[in-house]
Amino acid sequence: MTNLNKSILLLIASALGFSLMTLFVKLSGDVPTLQKTIFRNGVSMIISFFFVIHFKESLFGKRENQPLLLLRSALGALGIILLFYAIDHLVLADADMLNKMSPFFTIIFAAIFLKEHVKPFQIYSILVAFLGTLFIIKPSFSLDIVPYAVGILSAIFAGGAYTALRALGRREQFYTIVFYFSTFTTVILLPFVIYAYQPMTMQQTIYLLIGGVFATVGQFGITLAYKYAPAKEVSVFNYFTVLFTALLGFTFLGQVPDFYSIIGYVIIFGASFYMFLKNKGGEEVSADLAKK
């Protein structure tokens, strides 16, 4: 099996993991958002801890990488909290697709903070993707828009976290980064969760624990995928998450996205697929020039 195929399979596995996480978070019911978040990251913390110990790596990374690790963790924590709020208040596929705006925000933040060059086709793709979000959000002057706005904010913070990861590069192992992030979120949220803890049934507890396991599968899968192939070549396969989430939402919750939301999905996916093709085409041209 080629490295490209391995990367694609890992991304699809990651997409399924994140989709199942979303489903079990939704199934856990009216548990407070912060309580759901600490379960999700607490499980990831435990699993990644054993990876770090097994490979005899640093638990908290190198001293020179602390600012970026802290930034990635803080932004990622806010992104997950906001995503879980959106999951609780929206159709699953809507919440997931809004969160999938994060790659476009990563491009914007990388241009601003990392001085990466933004190509014209990327600007066009971002503008079209934002148009797609309007079909999902269906703006109105009412409180109904709040969960959608929160969904967009989750993508903004996720985009910031991915930008910090990009700046971090390969200076830390993926399981160290996951452990650092999960531990940071768990420690920060623990006092708030203890103060406002809401008793859960055994079923809710099991659902959240399972959600945490699948979230870890998703995190590890996407991190490993990019070790086998550049993000430009395979990132479009992240959108399998929306397909899986829509199918799971329909099967287990009877949720059906409305017509305008489906149009929004198609527009956002189309913008991402266009950017994927342009990026891949640019790499092939560069490779041909290198051969010559």
C-alpha atoms as a printed R data frame, in Angstrom:
    type eleno elety resid chain resno       x      y       z
1   ATOM     1    CA   MET     A     1   0.000  0.000   0.000
2   ATOM     2    CA   THR     A     2   1.347  3.424  -0.934
3   ATOM     3    CA   ASN     A     3   1.813  6.189   1.628
4   ATOM     4    CA   LEU     A     4  -0.905  8.215  -0.110
5   ATOM     5    CA   ASN     A     5  -3.410  5.365   0.278
6   ATOM     6    CA   LYS     A     6  -2.426  4.919   3.927
7   ATOM     7    CA   SER     A     7  -3.026  8.621   4.502
8   ATOM     8    CA   ILE     A     8  -6.439  8.510   2.835
9   ATOM     9    CA   LEU     A     9  -7.525  5.466   4.861
10  ATOM    10    CA   LEU     A    10  -6.328  7.101   8.090
11  ATOM    11    CA   LEU     A    11  -8.269 10.270   7.284
12  ATOM    12    CA   ILE     A    12 -11.434  8.291   6.576
13  ATOM    13    CA   ALA     A    13 -10.945  6.387   9.848
14  ATOM    14    CA   SER     A    14 -10.390  9.728  11.588
15  ATOM    15    CA   ALA     A    15 -13.574 11.127  10.029
16  ATOM    16    CA   LEU     A    16 -15.560  8.139  11.277
17  ATOM    17    CA   GLY     A    17 -14.018  8.533  14.742
18  ATOM    18    CA   PHE     A    18 -14.975 12.212  14.994
19  ATOM    19    CA   SER     A    19 -18.468 11.485  13.626
20  ATOM    20    CA   LEU     A    20 -19.073  8.797  16.243
21  ATOM    21    CA   MET     A    21 -17.766 11.191  18.905
22  ATOM    22    CA   THR     A    22 -20.321 13.757  17.746
23  ATOM    23    CA   LEU     A    23 -23.131 11.186  17.882
24  ATOM    24    CA   PHE     A    24 -22.320  9.978  21.404
25  ATOM    25    CA   VAL     A    25 -21.932 13.551  22.696
26  ATOM    26    CA   LYS     A    26 -25.414 14.267  21.328
27  ATOM    27    CA   LEU     A    27 -26.839 11.017  22.744
28  ATOM    28    CA   SER     A    28 -25.517 11.872  26.218
29  ATOM    29    CA   GLY     A    29 -28.360 14.376  26.479
30  ATOM    30    CA   ASP     A    30 -28.639 17.410  28.734
31  ATOM    31    CA   VAL     A    31 -25.231 17.118  30.408
32  ATOM    32    CA   PRO     A    32 -23.528 20.548  30.733
33  ATOM    33    CA   THR     A    33 -21.174 21.394  27.862
34  ATOM    34    CA   LEU     A    34 -18.075 21.734  30.081
35  ATOM    35    CA   GLN     A    35 -18.823 18.366  31.670
36  ATOM    36    CA   LYS     A    36 -19.000 16.750  28.224
37  ATOM    37    CA   THR     A    37 -15.750 18.431  27.227
38  ATOM    38    CA   ILE     A    38 -13.815 17.192  30.253
39  ATOM    39    CA   PHE     A    39 -14.954 13.619  29.606
40  ATOM    40    CA   ARG     A    40 -13.873 13.856  25.973
41  ATOM    41    CA   ASN     A    41 -10.437 15.238  26.805
42  ATOM    42    CA   GLY     A    42  -9.963 13.200  29.962
43  ATOM    43    CA   VAL     A    43 -10.191  9.973  27.977
44  ATOM    44    CA   SER     A    44  -7.773 11.362  25.351
45  ATOM    45    CA   MET     A    45  -5.379 12.352  28.128
46  ATOM    46    CA   ILE     A    46  -5.301  8.812  29.553
47  ATOM    47    CA   ILE     A    47  -4.870  7.095  26.169
48  ATOM    48    CA   SER     A    48  -2.168  9.500  24.947
49  ATOM    49    CA   PHE     A    49  -0.363  9.175  28.315
50  ATOM    50    CA   PHE     A    50   0.246  5.482  27.652
51  ATOM    51    CA   PHE     A    51   1.550  6.287  24.157
52  ATOM    52    CA   VAL     A    52   4.020  8.822  25.567
53  ATOM    53    CA   ILE     A    53   5.220  6.395  28.240
54  ATOM    54    CA   HIS     A    54   5.480  3.501  25.777
55  ATOM    55    CA   PHE     A    55   7.640  5.498  23.350
56  ATOM    56    CA   LYS     A    56   9.589  7.134  26.211
57  ATOM    57    CA   GLU     A    57   8.901 10.668  25.012
58  ATOM    58    CA   SER     A    58   8.392 13.884  26.954
59  ATOM    59    CA   LEU     A    59   4.973 14.347  28.540
60  ATOM    60    CA   PHE     A    60   4.942 18.120  28.185
61  ATOM    61    CA   GLY     A    61   7.364 18.764  25.354
62  ATOM    62    CA   LYS     A    62  10.497 20.845  25.049
63  ATOM    63    CA   ARG     A    63  10.892 24.115  26.942
64  ATOM    64    CA   GLU     A    64  11.311 26.184  23.776
65  ATOM    65    CA   ASN     A    65   7.992 24.868  22.434
66  ATOM    66    CA   GLN     A    66   5.896 25.790  25.477
67  ATOM    67    CA   PRO     A    67   4.389 29.044  24.075
68  ATOM    68    CA   LEU     A    68   3.097 27.273  20.961
69  ATOM    69    CA   LEU     A    69   1.907 24.223  22.905
70  ATOM    70    CA   LEU     A    70   0.014 26.473  25.324
71  ATOM    71    CA   LEU     A    71  -1.487 28.521  22.498
72  ATOM    72    CA   ARG     A    72  -2.547 25.383  20.609
73  ATOM    73    CA   SER     A    73  -4.108 23.953  23.771
74  ATOM    74    CA   ALA     A    74  -5.977 27.114  24.776
75  ATOM    75    CA   LEU     A    75  -7.412 27.700  21.302
76  ATOM    76    CA   GLY     A    76  -8.232 24.003  20.878
77  ATOM    77    CA   ALA     A    77 -10.022 23.897  24.240
78  ATOM    78    CA   LEU     A    78 -12.217 26.873  23.324
79  ATOM    79    CA   GLY     A    79 -12.909 25.330  19.925
80  ATOM    80    CA   ILE     A    80 -14.103 22.041  21.442
81  ATOM    81    CA   ILE     A    81 -16.279 23.715  24.082
82  ATOM    82    CA   LEU     A    82 -17.989 25.798  21.398
83  ATOM    83    CA   LEU     A    83 -18.334 22.787  19.076
84  ATOM    84    CA   PHE     A    84 -20.042 20.747  21.809
85  ATOM    85    CA   TYR     A    85 -22.457 23.621  22.444
86  ATOM    86    CA   ALA     A    86 -23.268 23.724  18.722
87  ATOM    87    CA   ILE     A    87 -23.727 19.932  18.644
88  ATOM    88    CA   ASP     A    88 -26.272 20.188  21.474
89  ATOM    89    CA   HIS     A    89 -28.316 22.889  19.729
90  ATOM    90    CA   LEU     A    90 -28.084 22.121  15.996
91  ATOM    91    CA   VAL     A    91 -28.651 19.321  13.545
92  ATOM    92    CA   LEU     A    92 -25.460 17.242  13.808
93  ATOM    93    CA   ALA     A    93 -24.477 17.708  10.167
94  ATOM    94    CA   ASP     A    94 -24.930 21.502  10.412
95  ATOM    95    CA   ALA     A    95 -22.678 21.724  13.477
96  ATOM    96    CA   ASP     A    96 -20.075 19.518  11.837
97  ATOM    97    CA   MET     A    97 -20.031 21.379   8.528
98  ATOM    98    CA   LEU     A    98 -19.686 24.767  10.225
99  ATOM    99    CA   ASN     A    99 -16.716 23.380  12.140
100 ATOM   100    CA   LYS     A   100 -15.249 22.257   8.804
101 ATOM   101    CA   MET     A   101 -14.684 25.933   7.999
102 ATOM   102    CA   SER     A   102 -11.546 25.687  10.157
103 ATOM   103    CA   PRO     A   103  -9.135 25.007   7.216
104 ATOM   104    CA   PHE     A   104 -10.205 28.266   5.604
105 ATOM   105    CA   PHE     A   105  -9.562 30.165   8.845
106 ATOM   106    CA   THR     A   106  -6.192 28.402   9.095
107 ATOM   107    CA   ILE     A   107  -5.244 29.898   5.716
108 ATOM   108    CA   ILE     A   108  -6.227 33.371   6.932
109 ATOM   109    CA   PHE     A   109  -4.377 33.072  10.258
110 ATOM   110    CA   ALA     A   110  -1.288 31.542   8.632
111 ATOM   111    CA   ALA     A   111  -1.159 34.504   6.249
112 ATOM   112    CA   ILE     A   112  -1.480 37.020   9.095
113 ATOM   113    CA   PHE     A   113   0.726 35.449  11.765
114 ATOM   114    CA   LEU     A   114   3.075 33.154   9.845
115 ATOM   115    CA   LYS     A   115   3.387 35.415   6.793
116 ATOM   116    CA   GLU     A   116   2.433 32.571   4.480
117 ATOM   117    CA   HIS     A   117   1.539 33.624   0.956
118 ATOM   118    CA   VAL     A   118  -2.168 33.407   0.107
119 ATOM   119    CA   LYS     A   119  -2.850 32.644  -3.543
120 ATOM   120    CA   PRO     A   120  -5.795 34.201  -5.413
121 ATOM   121    CA   PHE     A   121  -7.621 30.863  -5.745
122 ATOM   122    CA   GLN     A   122  -7.463 30.451  -1.965
123 ATOM   123    CA   ILE     A   123  -9.121 33.838  -1.496
124 ATOM   124    CA   TYR     A   124 -11.862 32.875  -3.960
125 ATOM   125    CA   SER     A   125 -12.370 29.562  -2.153
126 ATOM   126    CA   ILE     A   126 -12.668 31.284   1.235
127 ATOM   127    CA   LEU     A   127 -15.266 33.756  -0.074
128 ATOM   128    CA   VAL     A   128 -17.313 30.968  -1.673
129 ATOM   129    CA   ALA     A   129 -17.101 28.876   1.514
130 ATOM   130    CA   PHE     A   130 -18.424 31.793   3.562
131 ATOM   131    CA   LEU     A   131 -21.311 32.058   1.116
132 ATOM   132    CA   GLY     A   132 -22.021 28.395   1.826
133 ATOM   133    CA   THR     A   133 -22.238 29.064   5.574
134 ATOM   134    CA   LEU     A   134 -25.012 31.595   4.960
135 ATOM   135    CA   PHE     A   135 -27.168 28.828   3.480
136 ATOM   136    CA   ILE     A   136 -26.607 26.741   6.604
137 ATOM   137    CA   ILE     A   137 -27.053 29.594   9.082
138 ATOM   138    CA   LYS     A   138 -30.005 31.241   7.259
139 ATOM   139    CA   PRO     A   139 -29.364 34.560   9.068
140 ATOM   140    CA   SER     A   140 -32.284 36.049  10.972
141 ATOM   141    CA   PHE     A   141 -32.683 38.659  13.664
142 ATOM   142    CA   SER     A   142 -33.488 36.179  16.426
143 ATOM   143    CA   LEU     A   143 -31.795 34.104  19.101
144 ATOM   144    CA   ASP     A   144 -32.032 31.096  16.777
145 ATOM   145    CA   ILE     A   145 -28.843 32.326  15.116
146 ATOM   146    CA   VAL     A   146 -26.765 31.972  18.327
147 ATOM   147    CA   PRO     A   147 -25.890 28.242  17.976
148 ATOM   148    CA   TYR     A   148 -24.845 28.847  14.357
149 ATOM   149    CA   ALA     A   149 -22.635 31.751  15.417
150 ATOM   150    CA   VAL     A   150 -21.125 29.512  18.092
151 ATOM   151    CA   GLY     A   151 -20.477 26.867  15.409
152 ATOM   152    CA   ILE     A   152 -18.552 29.409  13.318
153 ATOM   153    CA   LEU     A   153 -16.599 30.509  16.404
154 ATOM   154    CA   SER     A   154 -15.633 26.868  17.028
155 ATOM   155    CA   ALA     A   155 -14.142 26.783  13.521
156 ATOM   156    CA   ILE     A   156 -12.290 30.067  14.137
157 ATOM   157    CA   PHE     A   157 -10.645 28.756  17.306
158 ATOM   158    CA   ALA     A   158  -9.911 25.395  15.658
159 ATOM   159    CA   GLY     A   159  -8.280 27.267  12.770
160 ATOM   160    CA   GLY     A   160  -6.146 29.166  15.281
161 ATOM   161    CA   ALA     A   161  -5.145 25.893  16.971
162 ATOM   162    CA   TYR     A   162  -4.140 24.358  13.622
163 ATOM   163    CA   THR     A   163  -2.110 27.474  12.827
164 ATOM   164    CA   ALA     A   164  -0.209 27.020  16.095
165 ATOM   165    CA   LEU     A   165   0.356 23.382  15.146
166 ATOM   166    CA   ARG     A   166   1.686 24.466  11.766
167 ATOM   167    CA   ALA     A   167   4.107 26.850  13.489
168 ATOM   168    CA   LEU     A   168   5.122 24.019  15.802
169 ATOM   169    CA   GLY     A   169   5.920 21.810  12.814
170 ATOM   170    CA   ARG     A   170   7.444 18.428  13.689
171 ATOM   171    CA   ARG     A   171   9.275 19.568  16.775
172 ATOM   172    CA   GLU     A   172   7.071 17.401  19.027
173 ATOM   173    CA   GLN     A   173   5.592 13.907  18.693
174 ATOM   174    CA   PHE     A   174   1.856 13.775  17.955
175 ATOM   175    CA   TYR     A   175   1.037 11.869  21.170
176 ATOM   176    CA   THR     A   176   2.913 14.468  23.242
177 ATOM   177    CA   ILE     A   177   0.859 17.235  21.623
178 ATOM   178    CA   VAL     A   178  -2.405 15.340  22.209
179 ATOM   179    CA   PHE     A   179  -1.462 14.626  25.850
180 ATOM   180    CA   TYR     A   180  -0.486 18.261  26.461
181 ATOM   181    CA   PHE     A   181  -3.709 19.570  24.927
182 ATOM   182    CA   SER     A   182  -5.950 17.041  26.693
183 ATOM   183    CA   THR     A   183  -4.274 17.572  30.070
184 ATOM   184    CA   PHE     A   184  -4.429 21.375  29.726
185 ATOM   185    CA   THR     A   185  -8.168 21.279  28.991
186 ATOM   186    CA   THR     A   186  -8.902 18.775  31.760
187 ATOM   187    CA   VAL     A   187  -6.987 20.749  34.426
188 ATOM   188    CA   ILE     A   188  -8.482 24.109  33.387
189 ATOM   189    CA   LEU     A   189 -12.075 22.829  33.307
190 ATOM   190    CA   LEU     A   190 -11.940 20.589  36.390
191 ATOM   191    CA   PRO     A   191 -12.746 23.320  39.002
192 ATOM   192    CA   PHE     A   192 -15.728 24.561  36.959
193 ATOM   193    CA   VAL     A   193 -17.036 21.036  36.413
194 ATOM   194    CA   ILE     A   194 -16.696 20.159  40.125
195 ATOM   195    CA   TYR     A   195 -18.503 23.369  41.118
196 ATOM   196    CA   ALA     A   196 -21.421 22.876  38.719
197 ATOM   197    CA   TYR     A   197 -21.368 19.086  38.420
198 ATOM   198    CA   GLN     A   198 -24.619 17.556  37.259
199 ATOM   199    CA   PRO     A   199 -25.230 13.906  38.192
200 ATOM   200    CA   MET     A   200 -25.345 11.564  35.205
201 ATOM   201    CA   THR     A   201 -26.947  8.228  34.584
202 ATOM   202    CA   MET     A   202 -24.787  5.194  33.860
203 ATOM   203    CA   GLN     A   203 -25.891  5.382  30.221
204 ATOM   204    CA   GLN     A   204 -24.802  9.036  29.889
205 ATOM   205    CA   THR     A   205 -21.435  8.238  31.471
206 ATOM   206    CA   ILE     A   206 -20.870  5.325  29.085
207 ATOM   207    CA   TYR     A   207 -21.842  7.464  26.083
208 ATOM   208    CA   LEU     A   208 -19.346 10.177  27.049
209 ATOM   209    CA   LEU     A   209 -16.568  7.662  27.695
210 ATOM   210    CA   ILE     A   210 -17.192  6.064  24.291
211 ATOM   211    CA   GLY     A   211 -17.237  9.549  22.746
212 ATOM   212    CA   GLY     A   212 -13.842 10.237  24.299
213 ATOM   213    CA   VAL     A   213 -12.409  7.030  22.838
214 ATOM   214    CA   PHE     A   214 -13.668  7.864  19.348
215 ATOM   215    CA   ALA     A   215 -12.376 11.447  19.685
216 ATOM   216    CA   THR     A   216  -8.916 10.023  20.405
217 ATOM   217    CA   VAL     A   217  -9.195  7.763  17.347
218 ATOM   218    CA   GLY     A   218 -10.040 10.851  15.296
219 ATOM   219    CA   GLN     A   219  -7.140 12.882  16.685
220 ATOM   220    CA   PHE     A   220  -4.568 10.160  16.218
221 ATOM   221    CA   GLY     A   221  -5.870  9.302  12.763
222 ATOM   222    CA   ILE     A   222  -5.662 12.822  11.379
223 ATOM   223    CA   THR     A   223  -2.232 13.412  12.925
224 ATOM   224    CA   LEU     A   224  -0.795 10.174  11.519
225 ATOM   225    CA   ALA     A   225  -2.402 10.760   8.118
226 ATOM   226    CA   TYR     A   226  -0.374 13.906   7.570
227 ATOM   227    CA   LYS     A   227   2.818 12.000   8.283
228 ATOM   228    CA   TYR     A   228   2.200  9.855   5.193
229 ATOM   229    CA   ALA     A   229   1.088 12.589   2.774
230 ATOM   230    CA   PRO     A   230   0.960 16.414   2.650
231 ATOM   231    CA   ALA     A   231  -2.298 18.014   3.766
232 ATOM   232    CA   LYS     A   232  -2.714 19.582   0.314
233 ATOM   233    CA   GLU     A   233  -3.039 16.137  -1.254
234 ATOM   234    CA   VAL     A   234  -5.505 14.551   1.126
235 ATOM   235    CA   SER     A   235  -7.279 17.221   3.224
236 ATOM   236    CA   VAL     A   236 -10.457 16.979   1.147
237 ATOM   237    CA   PHE     A   237 -11.092 13.527   2.670
238 ATOM   238    CA   ASN     A   238 -11.752 15.277   6.006
239 ATOM   239    CA   TYR     A   239 -15.200 16.021   4.610
240 ATOM   240    CA   PHE     A   240 -16.168 12.371   4.990
241 ATOM   241    CA   THR     A   241 -16.944 13.476   8.559
242 ATOM   242    CA   VAL     A   242 -19.981 15.405   7.353
243 ATOM   243    CA   LEU     A   243 -21.229 12.409   5.340
244 ATOM   244    CA   PHE     A   244 -20.793 10.044   8.293
245 ATOM   245    CA   THR     A   245 -22.345 12.553  10.720
246 ATOM   246    CA   ALA     A   246 -25.372 13.126   8.470
247 ATOM   247    CA   LEU     A   247 -25.923  9.358   8.123
248 ATOM   248    CA   LEU     A   248 -25.544  8.781  11.882
249 ATOM   249    CA   GLY     A   249 -27.823 11.719  12.684
250 ATOM   250    CA   PHE     A   250 -30.512 10.361  10.362
251 ATOM   251    CA   THR     A   251 -30.154  6.741  11.530
252 ATOM   252    CA   PHE     A   252 -30.051  7.286  15.298
253 ATOM   253    CA   LEU     A   253 -31.728 10.688  15.784
254 ATOM   254    CA   GLY     A   254 -34.019 10.996  12.782
255 ATOM   255    CA   GLN     A   255 -32.371 14.296  11.833
256 ATOM   256    CA   VAL     A   256 -32.614 15.434   8.207
257 ATOM   257    CA   PRO     A   257 -30.779 18.625   7.143
258 ATOM   258    CA   ASP     A   258 -33.069 21.075   5.321
259 ATOM   259    CA   PHE     A   259 -32.694 21.953   1.657
260 ATOM   260    CA   TYR     A   260 -30.750 25.168   2.259
261 ATOM   261    CA   SER     A   261 -28.293 23.428   4.579
262 ATOM   262    CA   ILE     A   262 -27.616 20.792   1.914
263 ATOM   263    CA   ILE     A   263 -26.907 23.576  -0.596
264 ATOM   264    CA   GLY     A   264 -24.474 25.047   1.934
265 ATOM   265    CA   TYR     A   265 -22.739 21.683   2.362
266 ATOM   266    CA   VAL     A   266 -22.294 21.372  -1.402
267 ATOM   267    CA   ILE     A   267 -20.913 24.914  -1.715
268 ATOM   268    CA   ILE     A   268 -18.401 24.521   1.150
269 ATOM   269    CA   PHE     A   269 -17.304 21.088  -0.051
270 ATOM   270    CA   GLY     A   270 -17.016 22.431  -3.602
271 ATOM   271    CA   ALA     A   271 -14.806 25.310  -2.442
272 ATOM   272    CA   SER     A   272 -12.593 22.889  -0.525
273 ATOM   273    CA   PHE     A   273 -12.432 20.437  -3.435
274 ATOM   274    CA   TYR     A   274 -11.520 23.256  -5.839
275 ATOM   275    CA   MET     A   275  -8.712 24.365  -3.507
276 ATOM   276    CA   PHE     A   276  -7.565 20.737  -3.208
277 ATOM   277    CA   LEU     A   277  -7.370 20.383  -7.012
278 ATOM   278    CA   LYS     A   278  -5.522 23.703  -7.406
279 ATOM   279    CA   ASN     A   279  -3.035 22.805  -4.671
280 ATOM   280    CA   LYS     A   280  -2.421 19.378  -6.151
281 ATOM   281    CA   GLY     A   281  -2.056 20.854  -9.638
282 ATOM   282    CA   GLY     A   282   0.491 23.362  -8.359
283 ATOM   283    CA   GLU     A   283   2.517 20.595  -6.716
284 ATOM   284    CA   GLU     A   284   2.536 18.554  -9.945
285 ATOM   285    CA   VAL     A   285   3.770 21.552 -11.913
286 ATOM   286    CA   SER     A   286   6.499 22.148  -9.331
287 ATOM   287    CA   ALA     A   287   7.499 18.467  -9.518
288 ATOM   288    CA   ASP     A   288   7.705 18.622 -13.338
289 ATOM   289    CA   LEU     A   289   9.872 21.735 -13.159
290 ATOM   290    CA   ALA     A   290  12.115 20.053 -10.609
291 ATOM   291    CA   LYS     A   291  12.594 17.082 -12.943
292 ATOM   292    CA   LYS     A   292  13.586 19.378 -15.774
